[in-house]
Amino acid sequence: MKLPEFILAGFQKCGTTAIYNILKKHSGVGVSCANPDTKDPTSDISYSYPKELNYFQKDSVYNLGVDWYKGHFNTDLPCVDVSPNYLLASPEKVDLTLSRIAASGFSGNFIVVIRNPIDRAFSALNHFRQELPQSLRWANWSRKDTFIENIKKGTGITVDYNIGINKLINQFSKDRLTILVSERLSSGEQSEYDKLYSALGVKPKPFRRIGRGKSHKRDYAYTLSDVQRAQVKELYADKVKQLYELLGYEIPEWEDFQ
C-alpha cells in the first residue's frame, strides 16, 4: 500500500474517464483499483468508484483513513488517483482538499484537464439531467432553472478553472502541475498524449480510440442555439481571459474566445 505518485485533480466533464481507461491499459502505470475492505462504495464515495475515490474532498470518505486510501494502489508501478472533482468545489472546499493532500505527505505531481467552459458546462447539465433523480443528491444544480440561470447562480454545472488552478499552484507549485487540453485529447492529437506520458514518466503509446471513441458519450436532448452560446460566452469571457494570462498562452481550439 502506498500513496499515488500522481493526482489527476480536475476537471469533471473534460475527458478524465477516457484518460483513466487509457492509463488502465498502459503497462507502465497503475490506476486505483477496488479496495476489498470497501463494502458499499456507491453509498458515500462515488458512483464512479473505483475510478474516482474523492478521498481528499468528501468528509465521509476522508474519515475512512489514509490506509483505506492507500489500499487502492497495490502495485510497484507509478500510480494515478483520478479524482476530477478535487478542484470542482467552493474555494473553501478546494482549500480544505488541497490542505488534506499536503498533510498526507503526498510528494508527487498533479495533472489537470481543461475544456472550453461552454461545452464543459453544457455537458455537465446534460449529464445531470440524464442521471435524474440521483443527480439531485450528488450534484449541486437546479433542475428548475435554465442552463444560463444555473451558470449565473454558480451551481455545479459551471466552473472557474482559475480558482482551482491558482490554489493548487499556491499550495504546491507550478512545476508540479501539467495542464492538458481536452479538445486535443478527444481529437487524438498525439502530442497531447505524449505530454501526458511525459508527465507520468512512462513510455508514450500511440493514440487509439477505445470503444465508441468517447467515454460517457451521451445523446443531448437539445443543442445550444447561436444566441444561447453567445450569451454563455459573455459569462465566461473574463474568466477565460484570466486563464490565458495564468497559462501564458491562448487555446486556439476554444474558438468562442478568439
C-alpha positions in Angstrom: 0.0 0.0 0.0 1.2 3.5 -0.8 0.2 7.0 -1.8 -0.2 7.5 -5.5 2.6 9.3 -7.3 0.2 11.5 -9.3 -3.2 13.1 -8.8 -5.5 14.0 -11.7 -7.3 16.7 -9.8 -9.7 18.1 -12.4 -11.9 18.8 -14.1 -15.2 16.9 -14.4 -16.6 16.5 -17.9 -13.2 17.1 -19.5 -12.4 13.6 -20.6 -10.8 12.2 -17.4 -12.7 8.9 -17.7 -11.1 8.4 -21.1 -7.7 9.1 -19.6 -8.4 6.6 -16.8 -9.3 3.9 -19.3 -6.2 4.6 -21.4 -3.9 4.5 -18.4 -5.6 1.3 -17.2 -4.3 -0.4 -20.3 -0.8 1.0 -20.0 1.8 -1.5 -18.7 3.9 1.2 -17.1 1.3 2.9 -14.8 -1.3 1.9 -12.3 -4.7 3.4 -11.5 -6.9 3.0 -8.5 -8.4 -0.4 -8.1 -11.2 -1.6 -5.7 -10.2 -1.9 -2.1 -11.6 -5.3 -0.7 -12.4 -3.5 2.6 -15.0 -1.3 0.8 -18.4 -2.8 1.2 -20.8 -0.3 -0.3 -18.8 2.2 -2.4 -21.7 3.9 -4.2 -23.3 5.0 -0.9 -20.7 7.6 0.1 -17.7 7.5 -2.2 -18.6 7.9 -5.8 -20.9 6.4 -8.4 -17.7 6.0 -10.5 -15.8 4.0 -7.8 -13.1 2.8 -8.0 -12.1 5.3 -10.8 -13.0 8.2 -8.6 -12.1 7.9 -4.9 -12.8 11.5 -3.8 -10.8 10.7 -0.7 -9.4 14.2 0.0 -12.6 16.0 -0.8 -15.5 14.2 0.8 -15.5 14.2 4.5 -17.2 10.8 4.9 -14.6 9.2 2.6 -11.7 11.0 4.2 -12.8 9.7 7.6 -12.1 6.2 6.3 -8.4 6.9 6.8 -5.3 7.1 4.8 -4.7 3.3 4.9 -8.0 2.8 3.2 -7.0 5.2 0.5 -3.6 3.6 0.1 -5.3 0.2 -0.3 -6.4 1.2 -3.8 -2.8 1.4 -5.1 -1.3 -2.1 -4.7 1.4 -2.1 -7.3 5.0 -1.0 -7.6 4.2 0.9 -10.7 3.7 4.7 -10.5 0.0 5.2 -9.7 -2.6 7.9 -10.5 -5.5 9.0 -8.4 -8.1 10.1 -11.0 -10.5 12.3 -8.9 -11.6 15.2 -11.2 -13.8 16.7 -8.5 -10.9 17.8 -6.2 -10.8 21.2 -7.8 -14.5 21.4 -8.6 -16.0 22.9 -5.4 -16.3 26.1 -3.5 -13.0 28.0 -2.8 -13.2 27.0 0.8 -13.7 23.3 0.0 -10.8 23.4 -2.5 -8.6 24.9 0.2 -9.5 22.0 2.5 -9.0 19.4 -0.1 -5.5 20.7 -1.0 -4.5 21.0 2.6 -5.5 17.4 3.2 -3.4 16.3 0.2 -0.4 18.3 1.6 -0.9 16.8 5.1 -1.0 13.3 3.7 2.7 13.6 2.7 1.9 13.4 -1.0 5.1 14.3 -2.8 4.1 13.7 -6.4 2.8 15.8 -9.2 -0.6 16.9 -10.5 -2.5 16.7 -13.8 -5.4 18.9 -14.7 -7.5 18.7 -17.9 -9.5 21.7 -19.1 -12.1 22.1 -21.8 -13.9 25.0 -23.4 -16.0 26.1 -20.4 -19.2 26.5 -22.5 -19.0 22.9 -23.7 -18.0 21.6 -20.3 -20.9 23.2 -18.6 -23.4 22.0 -21.2 -22.0 18.5 -20.9 -22.4 18.7 -17.2 -26.1 19.8 -17.5 -26.8 17.0 -19.9 -25.1 14.5 -17.6 -27.1 15.7 -14.6 -30.4 15.6 -16.4 -29.8 12.1 -17.7 -28.9 10.9 -14.2 -32.2 12.2 -12.6 -33.3 11.8 -9.9 -30.0 10.6 -8.4 -28.1 13.7 -9.6 -30.2 15.8 -7.3 -28.5 14.1 -4.4 -24.9 14.1 -5.6 -24.7 17.2 -7.8 -25.2 20.9 -6.9 -27.6 22.1 -9.6 -31.1 23.4 -10.1 -33.5 21.3 -12.2 -36.0 24.1 -12.5 -33.5 26.7 -13.8 -32.3 27.1 -17.4 -28.8 26.3 -18.4 -27.8 30.0 -18.4 -29.5 30.6 -15.0 -27.6 27.7 -13.5 -24.3 29.3 -14.7 -25.3 32.7 -13.3 -26.1 31.2 -10.0 -22.7 29.3 -9.9 -24.2 25.9 -9.5 -22.2 22.7 -10.1 -22.8 23.0 -13.8 -20.2 25.8 -14.1 -16.6 26.1 -13.0 -14.0 28.8 -12.8 -10.7 27.0 -13.7 -8.7 29.9 -12.3 -9.8 29.2 -8.7 -8.7 25.6 -8.5 -5.5 26.0 -10.6 -4.3 29.1 -8.7 -4.9 27.5 -5.4 -3.1 24.3 -6.5 -0.1 26.3 -7.7 0.0 28.4 -4.4 -0.3 25.3 -2.2 2.3 23.2 -4.1 4.0 24.9 -7.2 3.6 25.4 -10.9 6.4 23.0 -11.5 4.4 20.2 -10.1 1.4 20.8 -12.5 0.7 19.6 -16.0 -2.3 21.1 -17.8 -3.8 19.2 -20.7 -6.4 20.4 -23.2 -9.5 18.2 -23.6 -10.2 19.1 -27.2 -6.7 17.9 -28.2 -7.1 14.7 -26.4 -10.6 14.0 -27.8 -9.3 14.7 -31.4 -6.5 12.2 -30.9 -3.7 14.7 -31.0 -0.6 12.5 -30.3 1.5 15.4 -28.9 -1.1 16.0 -26.1 -0.9 12.3 -25.2 2.9 12.4 -25.3 2.6 15.4 -22.9 0.6 13.2 -20.5 3.0 10.3 -20.7 6.0 12.6 -20.2 4.3 14.0 -17.1 3.9 10.4 -15.8 7.5 9.5 -16.8 6.3 6.4 -18.8 6.8 5.3 -22.3 4.5 7.0 -24.8 1.9 4.9 -26.6 0.2 5.7 -30.0 -3.3 7.0 -29.5 -6.0 4.5 -30.2 -9.7 5.1 -29.6 -11.4 2.8 -27.1 -15.0 1.6 -27.7 -17.3 4.3 -29.1 -14.5 6.9 -29.1 -15.6 8.9 -26.1 -16.2 7.7 -22.6 -19.5 8.7 -21.1 -20.7 9.8 -24.5 -24.4 10.9 -24.2 -27.1 11.9 -26.7 -28.1 15.5 -25.9 -31.8 16.3 -25.6 -31.2 19.7 -27.4 -28.4 21.8 -28.7 -27.4 25.3 -27.9 -28.5 27.9 -30.3 -26.1 30.5 -31.5 -27.8 33.1 -29.4 -27.6 31.0 -26.3 -24.0 30.2 -26.9 -23.2 33.9 -27.3 -24.9 34.6 -24.0 -22.9 32.0 -22.2 -19.7 33.2 -23.8 -20.2 36.6 -22.2 -20.5 35.0 -18.8 -17.2 33.2 -19.3 -15.2 35.8 -21.3 -13.4 37.4 -18.4 -12.6 34.1 -16.7 -11.1 32.7 -19.9 -9.0 35.9 -20.3 -7.7 35.4 -16.8 -7.0 31.8 -17.5 -4.9 32.7 -20.6 -2.9 35.1 -18.5 -2.3 32.4 -15.9 -1.3 29.9 -18.6 0.8 32.3 -20.6 -0.9 31.2 -23.8 -4.2 31.0 -25.6 -6.0 27.9 -26.6 -6.9 28.2 -30.3 -9.3 25.2 -30.1 -11.6 27.4 -27.9 -12.9 29.3 -31.0 -15.6 31.1 -29.0 -12.9 33.1 -27.2 -10.6 34.0 -30.2 
